[in-house]
Amino acid sequence: QVQFVESGGGLVQPGGSLRLSCAVSGNIFSISTMGWYRQAPGKQREFVAHISRDGTTRYADSVWGRFTISRDNAKSTLYLQMNSLKPEDTAVYYCNKRYTPGNWGQGTQVTVSS
């Protein structure tokens, strides 16, 4: 069972940027596809972005062109660079494996507001 610790969230104005990090216990290289997900209050958790071991990425339509997912296997860390943030991006952001996901961590709160 792997563990995930998200960080980097905070309060940012619309149009601003934020970089989220996800520290993954164990060997992230052994995980084929990692992903970022988000959940707003009263809403279901939704897909944000995926990245495979070889660097292939996929994004939700809502964040396409604004977010960039990356992974550093040496540091066992997943990243999400968030640019041109919008109020609708406000949510708790989580990372996890795509396939056979582990337990969800605490996530990191992202609030986009002026």
C-alpha atoms as a printed R data frame, in Angstrom:
    type eleno elety resid chain resno       x      y       z
1   ATOM     1    CA   GLN     A     1   0.000  0.000   0.000
2   ATOM     2    CA   VAL     A     2   1.493  3.286  -1.133
3   ATOM     3    CA   GLN     A     3   0.961  6.593   0.619
4   ATOM     4    CA   PHE     A     4   0.433 10.010  -0.931
5   ATOM     5    CA   VAL     A     5   1.149 13.388   0.637
6   ATOM     6    CA   GLU     A     6  -0.103 16.379  -1.324
7   ATOM     7    CA   SER     A     7   1.209 19.899  -0.784
8   ATOM     8    CA   GLY     A     8   1.516 23.285  -2.448
9   ATOM     9    CA   GLY     A     9  -2.079 24.428  -2.333
10  ATOM    10    CA   GLY     A    10  -3.205 27.823  -1.161
11  ATOM    11    CA   LEU     A    11  -5.102 30.970  -2.016
12  ATOM    12    CA   VAL     A    12  -4.446 32.516  -5.405
13  ATOM    13    CA   GLN     A    13  -6.142 35.185  -7.497
14  ATOM    14    CA   PRO     A    14  -7.794 34.368 -10.817
15  ATOM    15    CA   GLY     A    15  -5.167 34.189 -13.526
16  ATOM    16    CA   GLY     A    16  -2.495 33.214 -11.041
17  ATOM    17    CA   SER     A    17  -0.351 30.114 -10.863
18  ATOM    18    CA   LEU     A    18   0.334 27.385  -8.356
19  ATOM    19    CA   ARG     A    19   2.447 24.239  -8.322
20  ATOM    20    CA   LEU     A    20   1.228 21.212  -6.430
21  ATOM    21    CA   SER     A    21   3.443 18.377  -5.274
22  ATOM    22    CA   CYS     A    22   2.628 14.816  -4.335
23  ATOM    23    CA   ALA     A    23   5.193 12.816  -2.420
24  ATOM    24    CA   VAL     A    24   4.729  9.131  -3.109
25  ATOM    25    CA   SER     A    25   5.973  6.493  -0.718
26  ATOM    26    CA   GLY     A    26   7.931  3.638  -2.199
27  ATOM    27    CA   ASN     A    27   8.975  3.496  -5.817
28  ATOM    28    CA   ILE     A    28   6.919  5.755  -8.064
29  ATOM    29    CA   PHE     A    29   8.639  4.181 -11.048
30  ATOM    30    CA   SER     A    30   6.739  0.981 -10.328
31  ATOM    31    CA   ILE     A    31   3.458  2.851 -10.808
32  ATOM    32    CA   SER     A    32   2.455  2.835 -14.455
33  ATOM    33    CA   THR     A    33   0.119  5.831 -14.382
34  ATOM    34    CA   MET     A    34  -0.250  8.522 -11.744
35  ATOM    35    CA   GLY     A    35  -3.006 11.061 -11.640
36  ATOM    36    CA   TRP     A    36  -4.275 14.260 -10.100
37  ATOM    37    CA   TYR     A    37  -7.910 14.506  -9.052
38  ATOM    38    CA   ARG     A    38  -9.951 17.192  -7.387
39  ATOM    39    CA   GLN     A    39 -13.092 17.466  -5.341
40  ATOM    40    CA   ALA     A    40 -15.166 20.537  -4.573
41  ATOM    41    CA   PRO     A    41 -17.548 20.597  -1.586
42  ATOM    42    CA   GLY     A    42 -20.681 18.608  -2.319
43  ATOM    43    CA   LYS     A    43 -19.231 17.297  -5.572
44  ATOM    44    CA   GLN     A    44 -17.756 13.988  -6.648
45  ATOM    45    CA   ARG     A    45 -14.044 13.613  -7.083
46  ATOM    46    CA   GLU     A    46 -13.107 14.252 -10.704
47  ATOM    47    CA   PHE     A    47 -10.206 13.490 -12.982
48  ATOM    48    CA   VAL     A    48  -7.747 16.299 -13.661
49  ATOM    49    CA   ALA     A    49  -4.688 14.775 -15.315
50  ATOM    50    CA   HIS     A    50  -2.797 11.510 -15.822
51  ATOM    51    CA   ILE     A    51   0.813 10.765 -16.600
52  ATOM    52    CA   SER     A    52   2.250  7.390 -17.505
53  ATOM    53    CA   ARG     A    53   5.698  6.070 -16.714
54  ATOM    54    CA   ASP     A    54   6.996  7.100 -20.134
55  ATOM    55    CA   GLY     A    55   5.627 10.626 -19.795
56  ATOM    56    CA   THR     A    56   2.439 10.303 -21.808
57  ATOM    57    CA   THR     A    57  -0.123 12.745 -20.458
58  ATOM    58    CA   ARG     A    58  -3.854 13.214 -20.561
59  ATOM    59    CA   TYR     A    59  -5.902 16.128 -19.248
60  ATOM    60    CA   ALA     A    60  -9.478 16.912 -18.445
61  ATOM    61    CA   ASP     A    61 -11.034 19.268 -20.954
62  ATOM    62    CA   SER     A    62 -11.572 21.822 -18.207
63  ATOM    63    CA   VAL     A    63  -7.833 22.218 -17.557
64  ATOM    64    CA   TRP     A    64  -6.442 21.581 -21.031
65  ATOM    65    CA   GLY     A    65  -3.779 24.109 -21.964
66  ATOM    66    CA   ARG     A    66  -3.550 25.500 -18.437
67  ATOM    67    CA   PHE     A    67  -2.264 22.619 -16.304
68  ATOM    68    CA   THR     A    68   0.843 20.508 -16.756
69  ATOM    69    CA   ILE     A    69   1.391 17.209 -14.992
70  ATOM    70    CA   SER     A    70   4.870 15.775 -14.525
71  ATOM    71    CA   ARG     A    71   6.638 13.142 -12.473
72  ATOM    72    CA   ASP     A    72  10.140 12.885 -11.065
73  ATOM    73    CA   ASN     A    73  10.888  9.224 -10.554
74  ATOM    74    CA   ALA     A    74  14.171  9.932  -8.771
75  ATOM    75    CA   LYS     A    75  12.401 12.077  -6.180
76  ATOM    76    CA   SER     A    76   9.317  9.866  -6.155
77  ATOM    77    CA   THR     A    77   7.203 12.972  -6.617
78  ATOM    78    CA   LEU     A    78   4.307 13.969  -8.831
79  ATOM    79    CA   TYR     A    79   3.711 17.599  -9.797
80  ATOM    80    CA   LEU     A    80   0.889 19.680 -11.166
81  ATOM    81    CA   GLN     A    81   1.727 23.099 -12.554
82  ATOM    82    CA   MET     A    82  -1.454 25.147 -12.597
83  ATOM    83    CA   ASN     A    83  -1.546 28.328 -14.680
84  ATOM    84    CA   SER     A    84  -4.310 30.760 -15.590
85  ATOM    85    CA   LEU     A    85  -6.291 29.599 -12.596
86  ATOM    86    CA   LYS     A    86 -10.028 30.160 -12.533
87  ATOM    87    CA   PRO     A    87 -12.475 30.244  -9.621
88  ATOM    88    CA   GLU     A    88 -13.932 26.959 -10.853
89  ATOM    89    CA   ASP     A    89 -10.564 25.330 -10.172
90  ATOM    90    CA   THR     A    90 -11.243 25.736  -6.459
91  ATOM    91    CA   ALA     A    91 -11.178 22.293  -4.876
92  ATOM    92    CA   VAL     A    92  -9.160 19.895  -2.794
93  ATOM    93    CA   TYR     A    93  -6.567 18.280  -5.030
94  ATOM    94    CA   TYR     A    94  -5.480 14.679  -4.590
95  ATOM    95    CA   CYS     A    95  -2.989 12.387  -6.235
96  ATOM    96    CA   ASN     A    96  -3.254  8.645  -6.666
97  ATOM    97    CA   LYS     A    97  -2.534  5.743  -8.949
98  ATOM    98    CA   ARG     A    98  -4.890  5.405 -11.890
99  ATOM    99    CA   TYR     A    99  -4.965  1.625 -11.796
100 ATOM   100    CA   THR     A   100  -5.754 -0.121  -8.508
101 ATOM   101    CA   PRO     A   101  -5.709  3.210  -6.621
102 ATOM   102    CA   GLY     A   102  -4.467  3.304  -3.073
103 ATOM   103    CA   ASN     A   103  -6.030  5.093  -0.143
104 ATOM   104    CA   TRP     A   104  -6.730  8.755  -0.752
105 ATOM   105    CA   GLY     A   105  -4.575 11.205   1.150
106 ATOM   106    CA   GLN     A   106  -5.665 14.425   2.807
107 ATOM   107    CA   GLY     A   107  -5.249 16.407  -0.382
108 ATOM   108    CA   THR     A   108  -4.258 20.044  -0.652
109 ATOM   109    CA   GLN     A   109  -6.731 22.910  -0.818
110 ATOM   110    CA   VAL     A   110  -6.637 25.235  -3.805
111 ATOM   111    CA   THR     A   111  -8.760 28.356  -3.582
112 ATOM   112    CA   VAL     A   112  -8.972 30.721  -6.534
113 ATOM   113    CA   SER     A   113 -10.592 33.982  -5.536
114 ATOM   114    CA   SER     A   114 -10.016 37.704  -5.742
